[in-house]
Amino acid sequence: MGTLLFGMDNRTNKEDQLIEKGEVTGMRPGSEVIQTEKAAKEPAPEKTDKALAVKPIVRVLSEEEHEEALINRPKPKNVTPLATAKLTPKDIPVFEDTPERRETLELRKKRHFKRKLRDWGIFTGYLTPSFAGVLVFFFLPLILLLKTSFQKSPTNSDFVGFRNYERVLTNEAFISASKNTLTFALISVPLAVVLALLIALLLNTGLPGKSLFRSFLLNPMMVPVASVVLIWQVFFSYNGVINGIAADLFEGAQKIDWMKSQYAQVVIMLLFLWKNLGYNMVLFLAALNSIPHEILESAEMDGAGPIKRFFAIKLHYLSPTIFFVGIMSLINSFKIFREVYLLTGDYPFDNLYMLQHFMNNSFTHLDYSKLSAGAIVMCVVMIIIVGGLFFAESKFDSDVEE
């Protein structure tokens, strides 16, 4: 039995045996196994645990022996001859230029051209209505407005250079309207963003009665502007609700005509916030619900508090929404003219005279050249402000990513 097992043994007793890479753990390629003379001369014992436990002796080859072993190493098996063969120009197939082949290539080119033409037609068909609308109702009037701002009047096409811009920039009404509009935007827009975010964070928790509070903020979105103005007149007129409550609570309290006092802009800010907080709040709620809960839970398990989670995680995901809400609130702040006009008329109190009042009064006086120059100046200022917001948003995103 021992002789049979020894005959079936595939191990060789060669003195020099190269060990391939990976065959013996801890040996580098180029090492060889040398059995002792005693082990080579003795007859092969039976396969026992002691015989299998014989440890080989490792010898490191020199550089010349290692290079020779690499050159004479056995070729890998299961490799096709084409993988090791070198390609020559004769091995590259050459297709004959036959009429059938030319016809096939021409047919492929026609199909490719038709496919590209069809894709271009679909793209153009979808884009043309929007592009035509923007061209007719935006770019064309803007070009005509720019042309009129350099003329003496719409009926007199004499070129006057920057005289109309000088008239606008030195006009006291335009300067006062610009200051009031910028003051209103600088105060009301950050308030609209911050308050909407705080309300959204509050409603995103388990606050009791949050559905009622949400409905209270969303109702102004469904109410027309005329109805909102009527409500504000009831509250802030000379004989309104606010003055009546003040007279009941404080003896001898004097009535205030809110829309003709130094508090007039505060009243309009309250109107602006009440009208826009609901829309901004919905946007922030949607952004908060899109934050992955796994990240917040893992941060909470690591010991991060609510403030740390907000500034480290939530603020990163909310930054695009904050930017969008800021842009929309800025645009809405420049459209506050409707409410102010319905409350106070053409010429309101000094701190309520906005840029839209200046535009509207110039239009009613048919001073189109000054109106055009003022509109171009306002357009340039808006582009600078929005461009600055875009730059700040991109800078903030890059800092957060780093």
PyMOL commands that set and color helices and strands:
alter all, ss='L'
color gray80, all
select helices_A, chain A and resi 2-7+37-41+49-52+63-71+81-84+89-91+99-148+163-169+172-203+210-222+225-236+241-249+258-260+264-289+293-301+306-333+337-344+350-352+355-364+368-401
alter helices_A, ss='H'
color red, helices_A
select strands_A, chain A and resi 17-18+32-34+57-59
alter strands_A, ss='S'
color yellow, strands_A
deselect
rebuild
show_as cartoon
